[in-house]
Amino acid sequence: MSVTHGSTVARGDALAGDAKRQDQVVTAWREMAACHAAACAALERELGERHGLGVSDFEVLERLAESDGRKFRAQDLAEAVHLSQSALSRLVDRLARHGLVERCGCDVDRRGIYVVLTEAGERRHAEAVPTHRGVLARHLPASMLAGQ
């Protein structure tokens, strides 16, 4: 198989274009990761100082507050907040010690456990929402907020 000079040049241009596109993808990834890291650090600091909550604590309370009946099956909650079952279990233990959530058995499946938001958890979540939203508004790029 022979390669003509013209097709070699075109292939080189395509490869250069691919390399440039990949550089753009890597740059975008790094910018997104830096934005995420800065937002998470600010959330940890401000939610912790003002409300005694970590980011994952708040996210669990948020998911429960948004759900029907203010409860979530533990397995589904772990998936929704991107935690392992064991990490969620430790987090729920801590939130339960502070009276923010309770564990309840599942009527349909005895192996299933529900995590339920308490009134105290609902209050703490409501108090923390303005802090959470303010941090996100300050740290997310305007381009991400433009569609809202």
HULINBEL-V926882 format. One record per residue. N is the residue number from 1. RES is the residue in one letter. PHI is phi in whole degrees, -180 to 180 (999 if undefined). PSI is psi in degrees with one decimal (none if undefined). Layout:
n-><N	N>
res-><RES	RES>
phi-><PHI	PHI>
psi-><PSI	PSI>
//
This chain:
n-><1	2	3	4	5	6	7	8	9	10	11	12	13	14	15	16	17	18	19	20	21	22	23	24	25	26	27	28	29	30	31	32	33	34	35	36	37	38	39	40	41	42	43	44	45	46	47	48	49	50	51	52	53	54	55	56	57	58	59	60	61	62	63	64	65	66	67	68	69	70	71	72	73	74	75	76	77	78	79	80	81	82	83	84	85	86	87	88	89	90	91	92	93	94	95	96	97	98	99	100	101	102	103	104	105	106	107	108	109	110	111	112	113	114	115	116	117	118	119	120	121	122	123	124	125	126	127	128	129	130	131	132	133	134	135	136	137	138	139	140	141	142	143	144	145	146	147	148>
res-><M	S	V	T	H	G	S	T	V	A	R	G	D	A	L	A	G	D	A	K	R	Q	D	Q	V	V	T	A	W	R	E	M	A	A	C	H	A	A	A	C	A	A	L	E	R	E	L	G	E	R	H	G	L	G	V	S	D	F	E	V	L	E	R	L	A	E	S	D	G	R	K	F	R	A	Q	D	L	A	E	A	V	H	L	S	Q	S	A	L	S	R	L	V	D	R	L	A	R	H	G	L	V	E	R	C	G	C	D	V	D	R	R	G	I	Y	V	V	L	T	E	A	G	E	R	R	H	A	E	A	V	P	T	H	R	G	V	L	A	R	H	L	P	A	S	M	L	A	G	Q>
phi-><999	-105	-116	-85	-60	-61	-73	-67	-65	-63	-64	-63	-63	-65	-64	-64	-64	-63	-63	-64	-63	-67	-61	-65	-64	-65	-62	-62	-60	-65	-65	-65	-64	-66	-63	-62	-62	-65	-65	-63	-63	-67	-63	-58	-65	-73	-66	-67	-67	-89	-133	66	-123	-93	-60	-67	-58	-62	-62	-64	-60	-63	-63	-66	-63	-83	-86	-63	71	56	-141	-147	-66	-55	-62	-71	-65	-58	-66	-64	-103	61	-122	-71	-58	-69	-65	-64	-60	-65	-65	-64	-56	-65	-65	-67	-60	-92	75	-90	-140	-133	-100	-136	-72	-92	-64	-79	-125	-61	-80	-78	-124	-102	-106	-121	-76	-87	-62	-63	-65	-63	-64	-62	-60	-60	-67	-86	-55	-60	-64	-57	-66	-64	-62	-62	-62	-77	-106	-82	-63	-57	-63	-77	-93	-62	-78	-97>
psi-><128.2	148.5	127.1	160.1	-41.3	-42.5	-29.6	-41.2	-44.1	-41.4	-41.0	-40.8	-41.0	-43.0	-39.9	-40.1	-40.2	-42.6	-42.4	-43.0	-41.9	-37.0	-40.4	-39.6	-44.2	-42.3	-45.0	-42.4	-45.6	-38.9	-42.2	-42.7	-40.2	-40.9	-44.4	-46.1	-43.7	-43.1	-43.6	-42.4	-43.8	-40.4	-45.9	-46.2	-53.7	-40.8	-36.8	-49.2	-41.6	-29.1	-1.0	29.8	146.9	174.2	-46.6	-37.2	-50.1	-43.1	-39.9	-47.4	-39.9	-47.3	-39.8	-42.8	-32.3	-16.4	157.9	132.0	7.5	34.4	159.7	138.7	132.8	-43.5	-42.2	-35.6	-42.6	-44.6	-42.3	-33.7	9.5	45.0	153.5	162.1	-43.0	-39.3	-41.7	-39.9	-44.5	-40.6	-44.4	-38.7	-46.4	-45.1	-36.7	-38.8	-30.0	4.8	18.4	-25.0	164.4	155.6	138.0	145.4	156.5	126.7	-37.5	-42.9	109.2	-21.8	-21.4	144.0	135.6	145.3	127.4	134.6	128.7	172.0	-39.9	-39.6	-39.2	-42.6	-46.6	-42.8	-48.9	-38.3	-33.4	-19.6	-48.8	-37.2	-48.4	-50.6	-37.0	-42.9	-45.8	-42.3	-35.5	-27.9	-20.2	141.6	146.5	-33.0	-28.9	-26.2	-10.4	-32.7	-2.0	none>
//
